[in-house]
Amino acid sequence: MIDIETLIRPNIRALKPYRSARQDYLSGVLLDANENAFGSAITFDGLDLNRYPDPFQTALRSRLAQLHEVQRENLFVGVGSDEVIDLLLRIFCEPRKDAALILEPTYGMYRVAADVNNVEVDSCLLTDDFQIDVEAVKKCTKENTKIIFCCSPNNPTGNLLNRDDILNLCAQTSAIVVADEAYADFAQAESLISSIGQFPNLVVLRTLSKAWGLAAIRLGYAVAHPQIVTYLMKVKSPYNINILTSTEALKALVNTEHVQKSVAAVAAERQRLVRELSTFQFVKKVYPSDANFLLVRCTEARLLYTQLAQRGIIVRDRSSEPKLENCLRISIGTPEQNDLLLNALKELEQ
């Protein structure tokens, strides 16, 4: 069993976090935080916007814990998953000394966040079918490797990474293994959250931006060993989640039916797009996807990207990434949006 304490930066272990007023009292005659007692300039659903929000996000974390059948102590919520990624790097990686390992091609924010924190980034390529080569990853893992980022389903390739490979990394390395499950709701697979109790160095990231359709409110979360959550709470900004975000998230988390309908609709349209896109001569391959997007290899991806943009249809060109030459990433739209895409491609093929 890995001792998490040994992986924490010494200054973070010794850190005495800022103690905010709302950590002690959320109600009463509040004369402790220099808030405006005469109210706010606007109102929203009867909320007291002149008061600081709960710094522990107790209700929201409790609801998410219930959803995933874990304890509230296993939950940390952030301003999107990006905040959690940044905090993990700050907690575990000493700038100019420690390193993070990414498995490419993958989500670009891991490298950016590491660069911002002046943390060395090492790269290990996925296999040709975009799976983890465990032995290669172990060779890429150095003594100063503190975090390994695994995205599953992987962005931008769309496929689930082999679950056992991720757990093998947890068991066979002394690093924190971050499994980013931003797109997991679209996949028919068990979440790695169920393995949190077995591997204290496993951190699972989730978000409300995708299947829940709440990208605009910026809310992501981590499910991890309570010891890691404690440090995340220690390092975060005192009031990182505002009351508008937490209130709307709590409303949404009751509506699990919306997620089920969205996932079913995406699956149906994804299957249709795979079938239709494969008929075009300039499409060389449509990769299998467990997410709400498709990776498509074309003959001239940049040209196709530009031609679609000229018709008001915006996709992502991923050609500059390892193993993704001439690849576009296409999000699954509504049936009407997908019809527009397909009709535009038919025009271009003529």
CORJOFEN-V350539 format. One line per field, one symbol per residue. ss: DSSP state (H for helix, E for strand, C for the rest). burial: + if it has 24 or more other C-alpha atoms within 12 Angstrom, else -. A space follows every 10 residues. Layout:
ss=???
burial=???
This chain:
ss=CCCHHHHCCH HHHHCCCCCC HHHCCCCCCC CCCCCCCCCC CCCCCCCCCC CCCCCCCHHH HHHHHHHHCC CHHHEEEECH HHHHHHHHHH HHCCCCCCEE EEEECCCCHH HHHHHHCCCE EEEEECCCCC CCCHHHHHHH CCCCEEEEEE ECCCCCCCCC CCHHHHHHHH HHCCCEEEEE CCCHHHCCCC CHHHHCCCCC CEEEEEECCC CCCCHHHCCE EEECCHHHHH HHHHHCCCCC CCHHHHHHHH HHCCCHHHHH HHHHHHHHHH HHHHHHHCCC CCEEEECCCC CCEEEEEECC HHHHHHHHHH CCCCCEECCC CCCCCCEEEE ECCCHHHHHH HHHHHHHHHC
burial=---++-+++- -+-------- -+-------- ---------- -------+-- ++++++++++ +++++--+-+ ++++++++++ ++++++++++ +++++--+++ ++++++++++ +-++--+-++ ++++++---+ ++++--++-+ ++-+++++++ ++++++++++ +++-++++++ --++++++++ +++++++--- ++++++--++ ++++++++++ ++++--++++ ++++++++++ ++++++-+++ ++++++++++ -++-----+- -++--++-++ +-++--++-+ -++-++++++ ++++++++-- +--++--+-- --+++++++- ++++-+++++ +++----+-- ++-++-----
